[in-house]
């Protein structure tokens, strides 16, 4: 095992510009005095980030960190990617805002580009400022289209921070009492590591997936507006279901009059490596796809794409989004999708993600704290437990791993129902040298953290 002093980030040519703004302590004081206490901070000693370059970020002192969390899975192709930055600078100098009541070429071109990436028949996009808004529009469209009200989401899911999307969340730490909304029900996720029935795949006969039939028939009038699910759960801890799971879910929902929504906010745009969209790994075709985060490589941007028929319901009333589709966000989104293709980002996610996962599986053999390694491409989760038999969640240990990793120049995320899963979702431009550094760093810190 390496020691802290032997751990070094890969050598790169980039040098950050000297920072000459307010000090970290001044910024923390201003934030404490003027900003909502609801804005959480990740570390005991809060980190201040002032610059970014591809897969790295820098604090005010110029210290470099490998961003293993991509700004919460938002930066898909790299911080301040030069190709994207140049396109945005040019657009800002021409026109920064115009609403969709006027024509502008970029929003139409971006809509065309998304349609080219979609399953056949899904070619009508509605642009928003966030994934929360995209999911709001998706649920609204499903209800209007079907005439039904009930929505079914997955336990351990996360779909946003607005009232409706928080209502889709099952666990209380991500919602307020006022978000316990009527007409929202929950079914089991395909979480094999913590199977609610204590069964094993494949002899389980996918009981978790078939549960949705009972939810619909016993908790609703027997009809449903939609099912919404992340093909791989993000905040829930990179939960990867059995391959037949979504096929069963989609079939049952459609038999009861509902439509199926795939939330691709975290899993889309090549992140799983094997497919452009994470739902494609399960051989299903959603009726609606929602996107955000990686769609714009860091700007406030989301979208919902659906069929011609479903899209028509948005003409039933006057509805518009003041900033959704603004030229600056559109050019950044369009440029991001183009860079994913030009820089072969999806293939890189596949190769580097596979290398990382193999490294984590090797660590699992030597560190009893690791209970499960899962995920696809550069959407990985490492679940920590105090005991592999009882699977007692090691949540405080997970938080300690994050702190120790930060000291060594590595930023990670954590999630899962118990806050005990390391979320590894870096910018997809990450290199093999970066992956080796991450593996070595986790090897060291896991050896220092005892369950």
C-alpha positions as CSV (number, residue, x, y, z in Angstrom):
1,X,0.0,0.0,0.0
2,X,1.3,3.5,-0.9
3,X,1.7,6.2,1.7
4,X,0.1,9.6,1.5
5,X,3.4,11.2,0.4
6,X,3.7,8.7,-2.5
7,X,0.3,9.6,-4.0
8,X,0.6,12.0,-6.8
9,X,-1.9,13.2,-9.4
10,X,-0.9,12.7,-13.0
11,X,1.4,15.4,-14.4
12,X,-0.4,17.8,-16.8
13,X,0.7,20.9,-18.7
14,X,-2.2,23.1,-17.5
15,X,-1.4,25.8,-14.8
16,X,-4.3,27.6,-13.1
17,X,-4.4,31.4,-13.1
18,X,-3.5,33.0,-9.7
19,X,-6.6,33.6,-7.7
20,X,-7.0,37.2,-6.4
21,X,-10.6,37.2,-5.0
22,X,-12.0,37.1,-1.5
23,X,-10.4,34.5,0.8
24,X,-12.0,31.2,1.6
25,X,-12.8,32.4,5.2
26,X,-14.4,35.6,3.8
27,X,-16.5,33.6,1.4
28,X,-17.6,31.2,4.1
29,X,-18.6,34.1,6.3
30,X,-20.6,35.8,3.5
31,X,-22.3,32.5,2.7
32,X,-23.2,31.9,6.4
33,X,-24.6,35.4,6.8
34,X,-26.5,35.9,3.5
35,X,-27.3,32.5,2.0
36,X,-29.9,29.9,3.0
37,X,-28.7,27.3,5.6
38,X,-30.5,24.8,3.4
39,X,-27.4,24.9,1.1
40,X,-25.5,21.9,2.3
41,X,-21.7,21.7,2.3
42,X,-19.9,18.4,1.6
43,X,-16.8,18.5,3.8
44,X,-16.1,19.3,7.5
45,X,-13.6,21.9,6.3
46,X,-15.6,23.3,3.3
47,X,-13.8,23.3,0.0
48,X,-13.7,26.4,-2.2
49,X,-13.3,25.7,-6.0
50,X,-12.4,28.7,-8.2
51,X,-11.2,27.1,-11.5
52,X,-11.6,24.0,-13.5
53,X,-9.8,22.3,-16.4
54,X,-11.1,19.1,-18.0
55,X,-11.2,16.4,-15.2
56,X,-9.6,18.7,-12.6
57,X,-10.6,21.5,-10.4
58,X,-8.5,24.0,-8.3
59,X,-9.0,25.6,-5.0
60,X,-8.1,29.2,-4.1
61,X,-4.6,28.2,-3.2
62,X,-4.0,26.5,-6.5
63,X,-4.3,22.9,-5.2
64,X,-5.5,20.5,-7.9
65,X,-8.1,17.9,-7.3
66,X,-9.3,15.0,-9.6
67,X,-13.0,15.6,-9.8
68,X,-14.4,12.1,-9.3
69,X,-17.9,13.4,-9.0
70,X,-18.1,15.7,-12.1
71,X,-19.7,18.5,-10.1
72,X,-22.5,16.1,-9.1
73,X,-22.5,14.3,-12.5
74,X,-22.9,17.5,-14.3
75,X,-19.6,17.9,-16.2
76,X,-19.7,15.3,-18.9
77,X,-16.8,16.1,-21.2
78,X,-14.6,18.2,-19.0
79,X,-14.5,21.5,-17.0
80,X,-14.1,24.5,-19.4
81,X,-13.6,22.2,-22.4
82,X,-11.9,24.5,-24.9
83,X,-14.1,23.6,-27.9
84,X,-17.2,24.4,-25.9
85,X,-15.9,27.5,-24.2
86,X,-15.0,29.1,-27.5
87,X,-18.5,28.4,-28.9
88,X,-20.1,29.9,-25.8
89,X,-17.9,33.0,-25.8
90,X,-18.9,33.7,-29.4
91,X,-22.6,33.3,-28.6
92,X,-22.5,35.5,-25.5
93,X,-21.0,38.3,-27.7
94,X,-23.9,38.0,-30.2
95,X,-27.1,37.3,-28.2
96,X,-27.5,36.1,-24.6
97,X,-31.3,35.8,-24.3
98,X,-34.4,35.4,-26.4
99,X,-37.4,33.4,-25.5
100,X,-39.0,30.7,-27.6
101,X,-41.7,33.0,-28.7
102,X,-39.1,34.1,-31.3
103,X,-37.1,32.0,-33.7
104,X,-33.5,31.2,-33.2
105,X,-31.5,28.6,-35.1
106,X,-29.6,27.0,-32.3
107,X,-32.6,25.6,-30.4
108,X,-33.9,24.0,-33.6
109,X,-30.5,22.6,-34.4
110,X,-30.1,21.2,-30.9
111,X,-33.6,19.6,-31.1
112,X,-32.5,17.9,-34.4
113,X,-29.3,16.7,-32.9
114,X,-31.1,15.1,-29.9
115,X,-33.7,13.5,-32.2
116,X,-30.8,11.8,-34.1
117,X,-29.7,10.2,-30.8
118,X,-33.1,9.0,-29.8
119,X,-35.0,5.8,-30.4
120,X,-37.2,6.0,-33.5
121,X,-40.4,8.0,-32.9
122,X,-39.0,10.2,-30.1
123,X,-38.2,13.4,-31.8
124,X,-40.1,16.2,-30.0
125,X,-38.1,18.1,-27.4
126,X,-39.0,20.6,-24.7
127,X,-36.1,22.5,-23.2
128,X,-35.9,23.5,-19.6
129,X,-33.4,24.9,-17.1
130,X,-33.1,21.7,-15.0
131,X,-33.8,18.0,-14.6
132,X,-36.5,18.9,-12.0
133,X,-38.3,20.9,-14.6
134,X,-37.9,18.3,-17.3
135,X,-39.4,15.7,-15.0
136,X,-42.2,18.0,-14.1
137,X,-43.1,18.5,-17.8
138,X,-42.8,14.7,-18.3
139,X,-45.3,13.9,-15.5
140,X,-47.6,16.6,-16.7
141,X,-47.5,15.3,-20.2
142,X,-48.2,11.8,-19.1
143,X,-51.2,12.8,-17.0
144,X,-52.6,14.9,-19.8
145,X,-52.0,12.2,-22.4
146,X,-53.5,9.3,-20.5
147,X,-56.2,11.1,-18.5
148,X,-55.0,9.3,-15.4
149,X,-53.4,10.8,-12.3
150,X,-51.4,8.2,-10.5
151,X,-47.6,8.1,-10.9
152,X,-45.4,5.3,-9.8
153,X,-41.7,5.9,-9.0
154,X,-39.1,3.7,-7.5
155,X,-38.0,3.5,-3.9
156,X,-34.5,4.9,-3.4
157,X,-35.0,7.2,-6.5
158,X,-34.2,10.9,-7.0
159,X,-35.9,13.0,-9.6
160,X,-35.4,16.6,-8.5
161,X,-36.0,19.4,-6.0
162,X,-39.3,20.9,-7.0
163,X,-42.6,20.0,-5.3
164,X,-43.7,17.4,-7.7
165,X,-40.3,15.8,-8.2
166,X,-39.6,15.6,-4.4
167,X,-43.0,13.9,-4.1
168,X,-41.7,11.2,-6.4
169,X,-39.0,10.4,-3.8
170,X,-39.8,7.7,-1.3
171,X,-37.2,8.3,1.4
172,X,-37.8,11.2,3.8
173,X,-34.3,12.7,3.9
174,X,-34.9,14.1,0.4
175,X,-38.4,15.5,0.9
176,X,-40.5,17.7,3.2
177,X,-43.8,16.8,4.8
178,X,-45.5,19.0,2.3
179,X,-44.2,16.9,-0.5
180,X,-46.1,13.8,0.5
181,X,-48.2,14.1,-2.5
182,X,-51.4,12.3,-3.4
183,X,-51.4,10.2,-6.6
184,X,-47.7,9.2,-6.2
185,X,-46.9,5.6,-5.3
186,X,-43.7,3.6,-5.1
187,X,-42.5,0.2,-6.1
188,X,-39.3,-1.8,-5.4
189,X,-36.1,-0.9,-7.3
190,X,-34.0,-3.7,-8.8
191,X,-31.6,-3.5,-5.9
192,X,-30.2,-7.0,-5.8
193,X,-27.6,-6.3,-3.1
194,X,-30.4,-5.4,-0.7
195,X,-33.2,-7.5,-2.1
196,X,-36.4,-6.6,-0.1
197,X,-37.5,-10.3,-0.4
198,X,-34.1,-11.8,0.6
199,X,-34.0,-13.7,-2.7
200,X,-31.3,-14.1,-5.3
201,X,-31.3,-13.5,-9.0
202,X,-32.3,-15.2,-11.2
203,X,-34.2,-17.7,-9.1
204,X,-36.1,-14.7,-7.6
205,X,-38.2,-14.6,-10.8
206,X,-37.9,-10.8,-10.6
207,X,-40.4,-10.4,-7.8
208,X,-39.2,-6.8,-7.3
209,X,-40.4,-5.9,-10.8
210,X,-43.7,-7.8,-10.6
211,X,-44.5,-5.8,-7.5
212,X,-45.7,-2.9,-9.6
213,X,-48.7,-4.9,-10.8
214,X,-49.9,-5.2,-7.2
215,X,-49.2,-1.5,-6.6
216,X,-51.4,-0.6,-9.6
217,X,-54.2,-3.0,-9.0
218,X,-54.5,-2.6,-5.2
219,X,-53.5,1.0,-4.6
220,X,-54.9,2.7,-7.7
221,X,-58.2,2.4,-9.6
222,X,-56.3,-0.1,-11.8
223,X,-55.0,2.5,-14.1
224,X,-51.9,4.7,-14.1
225,X,-50.6,7.8,-15.8
226,X,-46.9,6.8,-15.9
227,X,-44.0,5.1,-14.4
228,X,-40.8,7.1,-13.9
229,X,-37.4,5.5,-13.2
230,X,-33.7,6.0,-13.6
231,X,-32.3,3.1,-15.6
232,X,-29.4,3.1,-13.2
233,X,-30.2,4.9,-10.0
234,X,-27.8,7.8,-9.3
235,X,-28.3,9.4,-5.9
236,X,-29.6,6.0,-4.8
237,X,-26.1,4.6,-5.2
238,X,-25.5,3.4,-8.7
239,X,-28.1,0.7,-8.4
240,X,-28.0,-1.6,-11.5
241,X,-31.1,-3.8,-11.9
242,X,-31.3,-7.2,-13.5
243,X,-31.4,-7.0,-17.3
244,X,-35.1,-8.1,-17.5
245,X,-36.3,-5.7,-14.8
246,X,-37.4,-2.7,-16.9
247,X,-38.9,-4.9,-19.6
248,X,-41.3,-6.4,-17.0
249,X,-42.0,-2.9,-15.5
250,X,-42.7,-1.3,-18.9
251,X,-45.0,-4.1,-20.0
252,X,-47.1,-4.0,-16.9
253,X,-47.4,-0.2,-16.9
254,X,-48.5,-0.2,-20.5
255,X,-51.0,-2.9,-19.9
256,X,-52.7,-0.6,-17.4
257,X,-52.8,2.4,-19.6
258,X,-49.7,4.2,-18.5
259,X,-46.6,5.6,-20.3
260,X,-43.0,5.0,-19.3
261,X,-40.5,7.7,-18.5
262,X,-36.7,7.1,-18.4
263,X,-34.9,9.7,-16.3
264,X,-31.5,9.9,-18.1
265,X,-30.3,12.9,-16.1
266,X,-27.3,11.0,-14.7
267,X,-27.0,7.9,-16.9
268,X,-27.3,9.5,-20.4
269,X,-25.0,10.8,-23.0
270,X,-22.6,7.8,-23.1
271,X,-21.8,7.6,-19.4
272,X,-22.5,3.9,-19.2
273,X,-20.0,3.3,-22.1
274,X,-21.9,0.5,-23.7
275,X,-24.8,2.6,-24.9
276,X,-25.6,6.3,-25.5
277,X,-28.6,6.1,-23.2
278,X,-28.6,4.0,-20.1
279,X,-32.1,2.6,-20.8
280,X,-30.7,1.0,-23.9
281,X,-28.8,-1.4,-21.7
282,X,-32.1,-3.0,-20.8
283,X,-33.6,-3.3,-24.3
284,X,-36.6,-1.1,-23.6
285,X,-37.9,2.0,-25.4
286,X,-39.4,4.7,-23.2
287,X,-42.3,6.9,-24.2
288,X,-40.6,9.9,-22.7
289,X,-36.9,10.6,-21.9
290,X,-35.8,13.3,-19.6
291,X,-32.3,14.8,-19.5
292,X,-30.2,17.4,-17.6
293,X,-26.7,17.7,-16.0
294,X,-24.4,16.1,-18.6
295,X,-26.6,17.5,-21.4
296,X,-24.9,20.9,-21.0
297,X,-21.6,20.1,-19.4
298,X,-22.3,22.4,-16.5
299,X,-24.9,25.0,-17.5
300,X,-28.5,25.1,-16.2
301,X,-30.1,23.0,-19.0
302,X,-32.6,20.1,-19.1
303,X,-34.9,18.6,-21.7
304,X,-37.8,16.2,-22.2
305,X,-38.1,14.3,-25.5
306,X,-41.2,12.4,-26.4
307,X,-43.4,11.3,-29.3
308,X,-45.4,13.5,-31.6
309,X,-48.7,12.3,-30.0
310,X,-47.6,12.9,-26.4
311,X,-46.0,16.2,-27.3
312,X,-49.4,17.5,-28.5
313,X,-50.8,17.7,-25.0
314,X,-48.6,20.8,-24.3
315,X,-50.8,22.7,-26.7
316,X,-53.9,22.2,-24.5
317,X,-53.0,25.3,-22.5
318,X,-50.6,28.2,-22.8
319,X,-47.2,27.1,-21.4
320,X,-43.7,28.4,-21.9
321,X,-40.3,28.5,-20.1
322,X,-38.7,32.0,-20.0
323,X,-35.1,30.7,-20.1
324,X,-35.5,27.2,-21.4
325,X,-34.0,27.3,-24.9
326,X,-32.0,30.4,-24.5
327,X,-29.2,30.7,-27.1
328,X,-26.3,30.5,-24.6
329,X,-27.5,27.2,-23.0
330,X,-28.5,25.9,-26.4
331,X,-25.0,26.4,-27.9
332,X,-23.4,24.8,-24.9
333,X,-25.7,21.8,-25.1
334,X,-25.2,21.4,-28.9
335,X,-21.5,21.8,-28.5
336,X,-21.4,19.3,-25.7
337,X,-23.2,16.6,-27.7
338,X,-20.9,17.3,-30.7
339,X,-17.8,16.9,-28.5
340,X,-19.1,13.6,-27.1
341,X,-18.9,12.3,-30.7
342,X,-15.8,14.1,-31.8
343,X,-13.7,13.2,-28.7
344,X,-15.0,9.6,-28.6
345,X,-16.2,10.2,-25.1
346,X,-18.5,7.2,-24.9
347,X,-15.7,4.8,-25.8
348,X,-13.5,6.4,-23.2
349,X,-16.2,5.9,-20.6
350,X,-16.4,2.3,-21.5
351,X,-12.6,1.7,-21.3
352,X,-11.7,3.8,-18.3
353,X,-14.9,2.7,-16.5
354,X,-14.0,-0.9,-17.0
355,X,-10.5,-0.3,-15.7
356,X,-11.8,1.5,-12.7
357,X,-14.4,-1.2,-11.9
358,X,-11.8,-3.9,-12.1
359,X,-9.6,-1.9,-9.8
360,X,-12.4,-1.5,-7.3
361,X,-13.2,-5.2,-7.4
362,X,-9.6,-5.9,-6.6
363,X,-9.8,-3.6,-3.7
364,X,-12.9,-5.4,-2.5
365,X,-10.8,-8.6,-2.1
366,X,-8.5,-6.8,0.3
367,X,-10.8,-4.4,2.1
368,X,-13.7,-5.9,4.1
369,X,-15.3,-2.5,4.2
370,X,-16.4,-2.9,0.6
371,X,-19.6,-4.8,0.4
372,X,-20.5,-4.3,-3.2
373,X,-19.0,-2.9,-6.4
374,X,-21.5,-2.1,-9.2
375,X,-22.2,0.2,-12.1
376,X,-21.4,0.6,-15.8
377,X,-18.9,2.8,-17.6
378,X,-18.2,5.9,-15.6
379,X,-21.3,5.5,-13.4
380,X,-20.0,3.4,-10.6
381,X,-20.9,2.8,-7.0
382,X,-18.9,1.2,-4.1
383,X,-21.1,0.3,-1.2
384,X,-19.4,0.2,2.2
385,X,-20.6,-2.0,5.0
386,X,-19.4,-2.8,8.6
387,X,-20.1,-6.5,8.1
388,X,-20.5,-8.3,4.9
389,X,-23.0,-10.8,6.4
390,X,-25.4,-8.3,8.0
391,X,-24.6,-5.6,5.4
392,X,-24.8,-3.0,8.1
393,X,-24.3,0.3,6.3
394,X,-21.0,2.0,7.0
395,X,-22.2,5.6,6.6
396,X,-19.8,7.3,8.9
397,X,-17.0,5.4,7.4
398,X,-18.1,6.5,4.0
399,X,-18.0,10.1,5.0
400,X,-14.5,9.6,6.5
401,X,-13.3,8.1,3.2
402,X,-14.5,11.3,1.4
403,X,-12.6,13.5,3.8
404,X,-9.4,11.5,3.6
405,X,-9.6,11.3,-0.2
406,X,-10.1,15.1,-0.4
407,X,-6.9,15.6,1.6
408,X,-5.1,13.6,-1.1
409,X,-6.5,15.5,-4.1
410,X,-9.5,13.3,-4.9
411,X,-13.2,14.4,-4.8
412,X,-15.8,11.8,-4.6
413,X,-19.6,11.6,-4.0
414,X,-21.7,9.6,-1.6
415,X,-25.3,8.4,-1.8
416,X,-27.6,5.5,-1.3
417,X,-30.5,5.2,1.1
418,X,-28.0,5.0,4.0
419,X,-25.4,7.4,2.7
420,X,-22.9,4.6,2.6
421,X,-22.1,4.3,-1.1
422,X,-19.2,6.0,-2.8
423,X,-20.5,7.5,-6.1
424,X,-17.8,7.6,-8.7
425,X,-18.9,9.6,-11.8
426,X,-16.1,11.7,-13.1
427,X,-15.9,13.8,-16.2
428,X,-15.8,11.3,-19.1
429,X,-12.5,12.7,-20.3
430,X,-10.8,11.0,-17.4
431,X,-7.6,9.0,-18.3
432,X,-6.1,5.7,-17.2
433,X,-3.5,7.5,-15.2
434,X,-6.3,9.3,-13.4
435,X,-8.1,6.0,-12.7
436,X,-4.9,4.5,-11.3
437,X,-4.5,7.4,-9.0
438,X,-8.1,7.0,-7.8
439,X,-7.6,3.3,-7.2
440,X,-4.4,3.9,-5.3
441,X,-6.0,6.7,-3.2
442,X,-8.9,4.5,-2.2
443,X,-6.6,1.7,-1.4
444,X,-4.8,3.9,1.0
445,X,-7.8,5.6,2.7
446,X,-9.8,2.4,3.0
447,X,-6.9,0.9,4.9
448,X,-7.1,3.8,7.3
449,X,-10.8,3.6,7.9
450,X,-12.0,0.8,10.2
451,X,-15.6,-0.5,10.2
